[in-house]
Amino acid sequence: TTDARPGLSAMTVPVWAIYAADADGGAPSAMADAMWSSQWAGVPDLTLERVDGSRHFIMADQPDAFYAIVDRFLAE
C-alpha cells in the first residue's frame, strides 16, 4: 500500500472531506474528529464536515445532510 499523506501539503485545490460519527456503535464524535483531523493534517485548504448519526455510507444513512454538504461545496 502507498501512504499518500506526505504529499497532501502539495494539494492546490480546495478539499472537503465528509466523515461520519455515531455514538451508538460507530465512532463517537471526539474520536472521529481526532482521527480525521490527524489524517488530513497538512492539506492547505481543508474543510472537514462531520455528519452525526451516520456510519460508513453517509449518503445512505443521512442523505439530506450529505446532499446539503455537496451543494455547499459546489456553490463555492
mmCIF file as gemmi writes it, N, C-alpha and C atoms, coordinates in Angstrom:
data_model
loop_
_atom_site.group_PDB
_atom_site.id
_atom_site.type_symbol
_atom_site.label_atom_id
_atom_site.label_alt_id
_atom_site.label_comp_id
_atom_site.label_asym_id
_atom_site.label_entity_id
_atom_site.label_seq_id
_atom_site.pdbx_PDB_ins_code
_atom_site.Cartn_x
_atom_site.Cartn_y
_atom_site.Cartn_z
_atom_site.occupancy
_atom_site.B_iso_or_equiv
_atom_site.pdbx_formal_charge
_atom_site.auth_seq_id
_atom_site.auth_asym_id
_atom_site.pdbx_PDB_model_num
ATOM 1 N N . THR Axp A 1 ? 0.837 -1.187 0 1 0 ? 1 A 1
ATOM 2 C CA . THR Axp A 1 ? 0 0 0 1 0 ? 1 A 1
ATOM 3 C C . THR Axp A 1 ? 0.877 1.244 0 1 0 ? 1 A 1
ATOM 4 N N . THR Axp A 2 ? 0.314 2.341 -0.46 1 0 ? 2 A 1
ATOM 5 C CA . THR Axp A 2 ? 1.026 3.607 -0.516 1 0 ? 2 A 1
ATOM 6 C C . THR Axp A 2 ? 0.38 4.595 0.442 1 0 ? 2 A 1
ATOM 7 N N . ASP Axp A 3 ? 1.163 5.208 1.272 1 0 ? 3 A 1
ATOM 8 C CA . ASP Axp A 3 ? 0.677 6.236 2.191 1 0 ? 3 A 1
ATOM 9 C C . ASP Axp A 3 ? 0.795 7.579 1.484 1 0 ? 3 A 1
ATOM 10 N N . ALA Axp A 4 ? -0.325 8.164 1.102 1 0 ? 4 A 1
ATOM 11 C CA . ALA Axp A 4 ? -0.334 9.424 0.352 1 0 ? 4 A 1
ATOM 12 C C . ALA Axp A 4 ? -0.254 10.653 1.252 1 0 ? 4 A 1
ATOM 13 N N . ARG Axp A 5 ? -0.322 10.475 2.569 1 0 ? 5 A 1
ATOM 14 C CA . ARG Axp A 5 ? -0.344 11.629 3.475 1 0 ? 5 A 1
ATOM 15 C C . ARG Axp A 5 ? 0.839 12.583 3.322 1 0 ? 5 A 1
ATOM 16 N N . PRO Axp A 6 ? 2.059 12.124 3.079 1 0 ? 6 A 1
ATOM 17 C CA . PRO Axp A 6 ? 3.156 13.08 2.939 1 0 ? 6 A 1
ATOM 18 C C . PRO Axp A 6 ? 2.97 14.054 1.779 1 0 ? 6 A 1
ATOM 19 N N . GLY Axp A 7 ? 2.215 13.699 0.77 1 0 ? 7 A 1
ATOM 20 C CA . GLY Axp A 7 ? 2.002 14.572 -0.375 1 0 ? 7 A 1
ATOM 21 C C . GLY Axp A 7 ? 0.811 15.505 -0.249 1 0 ? 7 A 1
ATOM 22 N N . LEU Axp A 8 ? 0.051 15.391 0.835 1 0 ? 8 A 1
ATOM 23 C CA . LEU Axp A 8 ? -1.156 16.209 0.977 1 0 ? 8 A 1
ATOM 24 C C . LEU Axp A 8 ? -0.858 17.701 1.013 1 0 ? 8 A 1
ATOM 25 N N . SER Axp A 9 ? 0.279 18.085 1.544 1 0 ? 9 A 1
ATOM 26 C CA . SER Axp A 9 ? 0.601 19.517 1.652 1 0 ? 9 A 1
ATOM 27 C C . SER Axp A 9 ? 0.82 20.155 0.285 1 0 ? 9 A 1
ATOM 28 N N . ALA Axp A 10 ? 0.999 19.358 -0.747 1 0 ? 10 A 1
ATOM 29 C CA . ALA Axp A 10 ? 1.208 19.893 -2.095 1 0 ? 10 A 1
ATOM 30 C C . ALA Axp A 10 ? -0.104 20.135 -2.843 1 0 ? 10 A 1
ATOM 31 N N . MET Axp A 11 ? -1.221 19.794 -2.236 1 0 ? 11 A 1
ATOM 32 C CA . MET Axp A 11 ? -2.51 19.969 -2.908 1 0 ? 11 A 1
ATOM 33 C C . MET Axp A 11 ? -2.781 21.449 -3.141 1 0 ? 11 A 1
ATOM 34 N N . THR Axp A 12 ? -3.273 21.766 -4.308 1 0 ? 12 A 1
ATOM 35 C CA . THR Axp A 12 ? -3.528 23.174 -4.658 1 0 ? 12 A 1
ATOM 36 C C . THR Axp A 12 ? -5.008 23.453 -4.888 1 0 ? 12 A 1
ATOM 37 N N . VAL Axp A 13 ? -5.854 22.489 -4.615 1 0 ? 13 A 1
ATOM 38 C CA . VAL Axp A 13 ? -7.299 22.666 -4.779 1 0 ? 13 A 1
ATOM 39 C C . VAL Axp A 13 ? -7.973 22.553 -3.417 1 0 ? 13 A 1
ATOM 40 N N . PRO Axp A 14 ? -9.136 23.174 -3.27 1 0 ? 14 A 1
ATOM 41 C CA . PRO Axp A 14 ? -9.863 23.014 -2.002 1 0 ? 14 A 1
ATOM 42 C C . PRO Axp A 14 ? -10.296 21.555 -1.816 1 0 ? 14 A 1
ATOM 43 N N . VAL Axp A 15 ? -10.218 21.101 -0.589 1 0 ? 15 A 1
ATOM 44 C CA . VAL Axp A 15 ? -10.62 19.73 -0.263 1 0 ? 15 A 1
ATOM 45 C C . VAL Axp A 15 ? -11.674 19.79 0.833 1 0 ? 15 A 1
ATOM 46 N N . TRP Axp A 16 ? -12.802 19.169 0.575 1 0 ? 16 A 1
ATOM 47 C CA . TRP Axp A 16 ? -13.833 18.978 1.598 1 0 ? 16 A 1
ATOM 48 C C . TRP Axp A 16 ? -13.899 17.489 1.862 1 0 ? 16 A 1
ATOM 49 N N . ALA Axp A 17 ? -13.681 17.09 3.091 1 0 ? 17 A 1
ATOM 50 C CA . ALA Axp A 17 ? -13.773 15.686 3.478 1 0 ? 17 A 1
ATOM 51 C C . ALA Axp A 17 ? -14.99 15.532 4.386 1 0 ? 17 A 1
ATOM 52 N N . ILE Axp A 18 ? -15.879 14.655 3.983 1 0 ? 18 A 1
ATOM 53 C CA . ILE Axp A 18 ? -17.087 14.384 4.745 1 0 ? 18 A 1
ATOM 54 C C . ILE Axp A 18 ? -16.86 13.078 5.49 1 0 ? 18 A 1
ATOM 55 N N . TYR Axp A 19 ? -17.096 13.113 6.814 1 0 ? 19 A 1
ATOM 56 C CA . TYR Axp A 19 ? -16.862 11.899 7.594 1 0 ? 19 A 1
ATOM 57 C C . TYR Axp A 19 ? -17.996 11.688 8.588 1 0 ? 19 A 1
ATOM 58 N N . ALA Axp A 20 ? -18.115 10.443 9.025 1 0 ? 20 A 1
ATOM 59 C CA . ALA Axp A 20 ? -19.235 10.041 9.875 1 0 ? 20 A 1
ATOM 60 C C . ALA Axp A 20 ? -18.826 9.936 11.333 1 0 ? 20 A 1
ATOM 61 N N . ALA Axp A 21 ? -19.808 10.148 12.19 1 0 ? 21 A 1
ATOM 62 C CA . ALA Axp A 21 ? -19.672 9.892 13.623 1 0 ? 21 A 1
ATOM 63 C C . ALA Axp A 21 ? -21.004 9.344 14.117 1 0 ? 21 A 1
ATOM 64 N N . ASP Axp A 22 ? -20.922 8.362 14.996 1 0 ? 22 A 1
ATOM 65 C CA . ASP Axp A 22 ? -22.141 7.755 15.53 1 0 ? 22 A 1
ATOM 66 C C . ASP Axp A 22 ? -21.823 7.17 16.893 1 0 ? 22 A 1
ATOM 67 N N . ALA Axp A 23 ? -22.332 7.79 17.93 1 0 ? 23 A 1
ATOM 68 C CA . ALA Axp A 23 ? -22.051 7.345 19.291 1 0 ? 23 A 1
ATOM 69 C C . ALA Axp A 23 ? -22.728 6.011 19.613 1 0 ? 23 A 1
ATOM 70 N N . ASP Axp A 24 ? -23.649 5.572 18.778 1 0 ? 24 A 1
ATOM 71 C CA . ASP Axp A 24 ? -24.39 4.337 19.025 1 0 ? 24 A 1
ATOM 72 C C . ASP Axp A 24 ? -23.792 3.183 18.219 1 0 ? 24 A 1
ATOM 73 N N . GLY Axp A 25 ? -22.564 2.839 18.509 1 0 ? 25 A 1
ATOM 74 C CA . GLY Axp A 25 ? -21.938 1.699 17.849 1 0 ? 25 A 1
ATOM 75 C C . GLY Axp A 25 ? -20.882 2.071 16.823 1 0 ? 25 A 1
ATOM 76 N N . GLY Axp A 26 ? -20.853 3.308 16.38 1 0 ? 26 A 1
ATOM 77 C CA . GLY Axp A 26 ? -19.835 3.757 15.443 1 0 ? 26 A 1
ATOM 78 C C . GLY Axp A 26 ? -18.778 4.558 16.19 1 0 ? 26 A 1
ATOM 79 N N . ALA Axp A 27 ? -18.051 5.376 15.462 1 0 ? 27 A 1
ATOM 80 C CA . ALA Axp A 27 ? -17.037 6.222 16.088 1 0 ? 27 A 1
ATOM 81 C C . ALA Axp A 27 ? -17.71 7.42 16.752 1 0 ? 27 A 1
ATOM 82 N N . PRO Axp A 28 ? -17.506 7.618 18.056 1 0 ? 28 A 1
ATOM 83 C CA . PRO Axp A 28 ? -18.047 8.819 18.712 1 0 ? 28 A 1
ATOM 84 C C . PRO Axp A 28 ? -17.419 10.078 18.116 1 0 ? 28 A 1
ATOM 85 N N . SER Axp A 29 ? -18.096 11.208 18.275 1 0 ? 29 A 1
ATOM 86 C CA . SER Axp A 29 ? -17.663 12.47 17.657 1 0 ? 29 A 1
ATOM 87 C C . SER Axp A 29 ? -16.214 12.815 17.949 1 0 ? 29 A 1
ATOM 88 N N . ALA Axp A 30 ? -15.819 12.779 19.209 1 0 ? 30 A 1
ATOM 89 C CA . ALA Axp A 30 ? -14.45 13.175 19.569 1 0 ? 30 A 1
ATOM 90 C C . ALA Axp A 30 ? -13.419 12.261 18.903 1 0 ? 30 A 1
ATOM 91 N N . MET Axp A 31 ? -13.708 10.975 18.851 1 0 ? 31 A 1
ATOM 92 C CA . MET Axp A 31 ? -12.781 10.036 18.22 1 0 ? 31 A 1
ATOM 93 C C . MET Axp A 31 ? -12.699 10.287 16.713 1 0 ? 31 A 1
ATOM 94 N N . ALA Axp A 32 ? -13.851 10.478 16.077 1 0 ? 32 A 1
ATOM 95 C CA . ALA Axp A 32 ? -13.871 10.728 14.633 1 0 ? 32 A 1
ATOM 96 C C . ALA Axp A 32 ? -13.157 12.036 14.307 1 0 ? 32 A 1
ATOM 97 N N . ASP Axp A 33 ? -13.42 13.086 15.096 1 0 ? 33 A 1
ATOM 98 C CA . ASP Axp A 33 ? -12.762 14.378 14.868 1 0 ? 33 A 1
ATOM 99 C C . ASP Axp A 33 ? -11.245 14.241 14.946 1 0 ? 33 A 1
ATOM 100 N N . ALA Axp A 34 ? -10.77 13.575 15.978 1 0 ? 34 A 1
ATOM 101 C CA . ALA Axp A 34 ? -9.324 13.419 16.164 1 0 ? 34 A 1
ATOM 102 C C . ALA Axp A 34 ? -8.706 12.614 15.021 1 0 ? 34 A 1
ATOM 103 N N . MET Axp A 35 ? -9.379 11.54 14.63 1 0 ? 35 A 1
ATOM 104 C CA . MET Axp A 35 ? -8.837 10.696 13.566 1 0 ? 35 A 1
ATOM 105 C C . MET Axp A 35 ? -8.772 11.451 12.241 1 0 ? 35 A 1
ATOM 106 N N . TRP Axp A 36 ? -9.864 12.089 11.867 1 0 ? 36 A 1
ATOM 107 C CA . TRP Axp A 36 ? -9.887 12.784 10.579 1 0 ? 36 A 1
ATOM 108 C C . TRP Axp A 36 ? -8.967 13.996 10.574 1 0 ? 36 A 1
ATOM 109 N N . SER Axp A 37 ? -8.903 14.723 11.668 1 0 ? 37 A 1
ATOM 110 C CA . SER Axp A 37 ? -8 15.885 11.733 1 0 ? 37 A 1
ATOM 111 C C . SER Axp A 37 ? -6.552 15.462 11.562 1 0 ? 37 A 1
ATOM 112 N N . SER Axp A 38 ? -6.17 14.374 12.204 1 0 ? 38 A 1
ATOM 113 C CA . SER Axp A 38 ? -4.775 13.936 12.096 1 0 ? 38 A 1
ATOM 114 C C . SER Axp A 38 ? -4.474 13.356 10.717 1 0 ? 38 A 1
ATOM 115 N N . GLN Axp A 39 ? -5.417 12.628 10.128 1 0 ? 39 A 1
ATOM 116 C CA . GLN Axp A 39 ? -5.173 12.015 8.821 1 0 ? 39 A 1
ATOM 117 C C . GLN Axp A 39 ? -5.069 13.047 7.698 1 0 ? 39 A 1
ATOM 118 N N . TRP Axp A 40 ? -5.787 14.144 7.827 1 0 ? 40 A 1
ATOM 119 C CA . TRP Axp A 40 ? -5.801 15.162 6.776 1 0 ? 40 A 1
ATOM 120 C C . TRP Axp A 40 ? -4.924 16.373 7.123 1 0 ? 40 A 1
ATOM 121 N N . ALA Axp A 41 ? -4.198 16.314 8.211 1 0 ? 41 A 1
ATOM 122 C CA . ALA Axp A 41 ? -3.309 17.417 8.588 1 0 ? 41 A 1
ATOM 123 C C . ALA Axp A 41 ? -2.34 17.687 7.449 1 0 ? 41 A 1
ATOM 124 N N . GLY Axp A 42 ? -2.117 18.939 7.17 1 0 ? 42 A 1
ATOM 125 C CA . GLY Axp A 42 ? -1.184 19.305 6.117 1 0 ? 42 A 1
ATOM 126 C C . GLY Axp A 42 ? -1.857 19.749 4.836 1 0 ? 42 A 1
ATOM 127 N N . VAL Axp A 43 ? -3.149 19.457 4.683 1 0 ? 43 A 1
ATOM 128 C CA . VAL Axp A 43 ? -3.854 19.931 3.487 1 0 ? 43 A 1
ATOM 129 C C . VAL Axp A 43 ? -4.083 21.433 3.666 1 0 ? 43 A 1
ATOM 130 N N . PRO Axp A 44 ? -3.577 22.261 2.738 1 0 ? 44 A 1
ATOM 131 C CA . PRO Axp A 44 ? -3.64 23.706 2.927 1 0 ? 44 A 1
ATOM 132 C C . PRO Axp A 44 ? -5.06 24.295 2.946 1 0 ? 44 A 1
ATOM 133 N N . ASP Axp A 45 ? -5.949 23.804 2.111 1 0 ? 45 A 1
ATOM 134 C CA . ASP Axp A 45 ? -7.292 24.384 2.009 1 0 ? 45 A 1
ATOM 135 C C . ASP Axp A 45 ? -8.309 23.283 2.295 1 0 ? 45 A 1
ATOM 136 N N . LEU Axp A 46 ? -8.434 22.934 3.581 1 0 ? 46 A 1
ATOM 137 C CA . LEU Axp A 46 ? -9.231 21.79 4.002 1 0 ? 46 A 1
ATOM 138 C C . LEU Axp A 46 ? -10.468 22.219 4.767 1 0 ? 46 A 1
ATOM 139 N N . THR Axp A 47 ? -11.59 21.618 4.434 1 0 ? 47 A 1
ATOM 140 C CA . THR Axp A 47 ? -12.812 21.737 5.214 1 0 ? 47 A 1
ATOM 141 C C . THR Axp A 47 ? -13.238 20.325 5.586 1 0 ? 47 A 1
ATOM 142 N N . LEU Axp A 48 ? -13.334 20.072 6.89 1 0 ? 48 A 1
ATOM 143 C CA . LEU Axp A 48 ? -13.82 18.786 7.37 1 0 ? 48 A 1
ATOM 144 C C . LEU Axp A 48 ? -15.277 18.952 7.785 1 0 ? 48 A 1
ATOM 145 N N . GLU Axp A 49 ? -16.127 18.075 7.318 1 0 ? 49 A 1
ATOM 146 C CA . GLU Axp A 49 ? -17.561 18.12 7.63 1 0 ? 49 A 1
ATOM 147 C C . GLU Axp A 49 ? -17.957 16.795 8.271 1 0 ? 49 A 1
ATOM 148 N N . ARG Axp A 50 ? -18.298 16.857 9.557 1 0 ? 50 A 1
ATOM 149 C CA . ARG Axp A 50 ? -18.747 15.659 10.271 1 0 ? 50 A 1
ATOM 150 C C . ARG Axp A 50 ? -20.256 15.53 10.142 1 0 ? 50 A 1
ATOM 151 N N . VAL Axp A 51 ? -20.727 14.317 9.895 1 0 ? 51 A 1
ATOM 152 C CA . VAL Axp A 51 ? -22.157 14.027 9.855 1 0 ? 51 A 1
ATOM 153 C C . VAL Axp A 51 ? -22.455 13.07 11.005 1 0 ? 51 A 1
ATOM 154 N N . ASP Axp A 52 ? -23.15 13.585 11.994 1 0 ? 52 A 1
ATOM 155 C CA . ASP Axp A 52 ? -23.501 12.767 13.154 1 0 ? 52 A 1
ATOM 156 C C . ASP Axp A 52 ? -24.649 11.822 12.819 1 0 ? 52 A 1
ATOM 157 N N . GLY Axp A 53 ? -24.711 10.721 13.546 1 0 ? 53 A 1
ATOM 158 C CA . GLY Axp A 53 ? -25.768 9.751 13.342 1 0 ? 53 A 1
ATOM 159 C C . GLY Axp A 53 ? -25.599 8.952 12.069 1 0 ? 53 A 1
ATOM 160 N N . SER Axp A 54 ? -24.354 8.818 11.639 1 0 ? 54 A 1
ATOM 161 C CA . SER Axp A 54 ? -24.072 8.108 10.399 1 0 ? 54 A 1
ATOM 162 C C . SER Axp A 54 ? -22.885 7.196 10.613 1 0 ? 54 A 1
ATOM 163 N N . ARG Axp A 55 ? -22.785 6.223 9.739 1 0 ? 55 A 1
ATOM 164 C CA . ARG Axp A 55 ? -21.631 5.335 9.776 1 0 ? 55 A 1
ATOM 165 C C . ARG Axp A 55 ? -20.899 5.446 8.452 1 0 ? 55 A 1
ATOM 166 N N . HIS Axp A 56 ? -20.524 4.375 7.859 1 0 ? 56 A 1
ATOM 167 C CA . HIS Axp A 56 ? -19.653 4.417 6.683 1 0 ? 56 A 1
ATOM 168 C C . HIS Axp A 56 ? -20.314 5.06 5.46 1 0 ? 56 A 1
ATOM 169 N N . PHE Axp A 57 ? -21.548 4.726 5.195 1 0 ? 57 A 1
ATOM 170 C CA . PHE Axp A 57 ? -22.222 5.206 3.989 1 0 ? 57 A 1
ATOM 171 C C . PHE Axp A 57 ? -23.11 6.398 4.32 1 0 ? 57 A 1
ATOM 172 N N . ILE Axp A 58 ? -22.497 7.56 4.447 1 0 ? 58 A 1
ATOM 173 C CA . ILE Axp A 58 ? -23.223 8.772 4.829 1 0 ? 58 A 1
ATOM 174 C C . ILE Axp A 58 ? -24.353 9.061 3.851 1 0 ? 58 A 1
ATOM 175 N N . MET Axp A 59 ? -24.101 8.833 2.584 1 0 ? 59 A 1
ATOM 176 C CA . MET Axp A 59 ? -25.117 9.135 1.571 1 0 ? 59 A 1
ATOM 177 C C . MET Axp A 59 ? -26.365 8.279 1.74 1 0 ? 59 A 1
ATOM 178 N N . ALA Axp A 60 ? -26.244 7.142 2.384 1 0 ? 60 A 1
ATOM 179 C CA . ALA Axp A 60 ? -27.402 6.279 2.652 1 0 ? 60 A 1
ATOM 180 C C . ALA Axp A 60 ? -27.972 6.519 4.049 1 0 ? 60 A 1
ATOM 181 N N . ASP Axp A 61 ? -27.089 6.767 5.017 1 0 ? 61 A 1
ATOM 182 C CA . ASP Axp A 61 ? -27.532 6.965 6.4 1 0 ? 61 A 1
ATOM 183 C C . ASP Axp A 61 ? -28.158 8.33 6.64 1 0 ? 61 A 1
ATOM 184 N N . GLN Axp A 62 ? -27.579 9.362 6.045 1 0 ? 62 A 1
ATOM 185 C CA . GLN Axp A 62 ? -28.023 10.749 6.244 1 0 ? 62 A 1
ATOM 186 C C . GLN Axp A 62 ? -28.029 11.475 4.896 1 0 ? 62 A 1
ATOM 187 N N . PRO Axp A 63 ? -28.889 11.057 3.957 1 0 ? 63 A 1
ATOM 188 C CA . PRO Axp A 63 ? -28.822 11.628 2.608 1 0 ? 63 A 1
ATOM 189 C C . PRO Axp A 63 ? -29.052 13.135 2.557 1 0 ? 63 A 1
ATOM 190 N N . ASP Axp A 64 ? -29.958 13.667 3.363 1 0 ? 64 A 1
ATOM 191 C CA . ASP Axp A 64 ? -30.204 15.118 3.327 1 0 ? 64 A 1
ATOM 192 C C . ASP Axp A 64 ? -28.973 15.902 3.76 1 0 ? 64 A 1
ATOM 193 N N . ALA Axp A 65 ? -28.314 15.441 4.816 1 0 ? 65 A 1
ATOM 194 C CA . ALA Axp A 65 ? -27.089 16.11 5.276 1 0 ? 65 A 1
ATOM 195 C C . ALA Axp A 65 ? -25.992 15.993 4.23 1 0 ? 65 A 1
ATOM 196 N N . PHE Axp A 66 ? -25.861 14.824 3.642 1 0 ? 66 A 1
ATOM 197 C CA . PHE Axp A 66 ? -24.844 14.6 2.615 1 0 ? 66 A 1
ATOM 198 C C . PHE Axp A 66 ? -25.045 15.54 1.429 1 0 ? 66 A 1
ATOM 199 N N . TYR Axp A 67 ? -26.26 15.576 0.91 1 0 ? 67 A 1
ATOM 200 C CA . TYR Axp A 67 ? -26.529 16.42 -0.265 1 0 ? 67 A 1
ATOM 201 C C . TYR Axp A 67 ? -26.373 17.898 0.057 1 0 ? 67 A 1
ATOM 202 N N . ALA Axp A 68 ? -26.714 18.31 1.267 1 0 ? 68 A 1
ATOM 203 C CA . ALA Axp A 68 ? -26.538 19.712 1.656 1 0 ? 68 A 1
ATOM 204 C C . ALA Axp A 68 ? -25.06 20.091 1.654 1 0 ? 68 A 1
ATOM 205 N N . ILE Axp A 69 ? -24.209 19.201 2.13 1 0 ? 69 A 1
ATOM 206 C CA . ILE Axp A 69 ? -22.767 19.46 2.139 1 0 ? 69 A 1
ATOM 207 C C . ILE Axp A 69 ? -22.231 19.52 0.71 1 0 ? 69 A 1
ATOM 208 N N . VAL Axp A 70 ? -22.639 18.588 -0.129 1 0 ? 70 A 1
ATOM 209 C CA . VAL Axp A 70 ? -22.191 18.586 -1.513 1 0 ? 70 A 1
ATOM 210 C C . VAL Axp A 70 ? -22.661 19.861 -2.22 1 0 ? 70 A 1
ATOM 211 N N . ASP Axp A 71 ? -23.888 20.269 -1.985 1 0 ? 71 A 1
ATOM 212 C CA . ASP Axp A 71 ? -24.407 21.507 -2.591 1 0 ? 71 A 1
ATOM 213 C C . ASP Axp A 71 ? -23.596 22.721 -2.152 1 0 ? 71 A 1
ATOM 214 N N . ARG Axp A 72 ? -23.236 22.796 -0.861 1 0 ? 72 A 1
ATOM 215 C CA . ARG Axp A 72 ? -22.417 23.92 -0.369 1 0 ? 72 A 1
ATOM 216 C C . ARG Axp A 72 ? -21.051 23.919 -1.043 1 0 ? 72 A 1
ATOM 217 N N . PHE Axp A 73 ? -20.457 22.749 -1.172 1 0 ? 73 A 1
ATOM 218 C CA . PHE Axp A 73 ? -19.151 22.636 -1.825 1 0 ? 73 A 1
ATOM 219 C C . PHE Axp A 73 ? -19.236 23.102 -3.278 1 0 ? 73 A 1
ATOM 220 N N . LEU Axp A 74 ? -20.227 22.648 -3.99 1 0 ? 74 A 1
ATOM 221 C CA . LEU Axp A 74 ? -20.357 23.004 -5.409 1 0 ? 74 A 1
ATOM 222 C C . LEU Axp A 74 ? -20.672 24.476 -5.61 1 0 ? 74 A 1
ATOM 223 N N . ALA Axp A 75 ? -21.293 25.101 -4.622 1 0 ? 75 A 1
ATOM 224 C CA . ALA Axp A 75 ? -21.641 26.519 -4.734 1 0 ? 75 A 1
ATOM 225 C C . ALA Axp A 75 ? -20.424 27.425 -4.552 1 0 ? 75 A 1
ATOM 226 N N . GLU Axp A 76 ? -19.352 26.893 -3.975 1 0 ? 76 A 1
ATOM 227 C CA . GLU Axp A 76 ? -18.155 27.731 -3.729 1 0 ? 76 A 1
ATOM 228 C C . GLU Axp A 76 ? -17.37 27.969 -4.986 1 0 ? 76 A 1
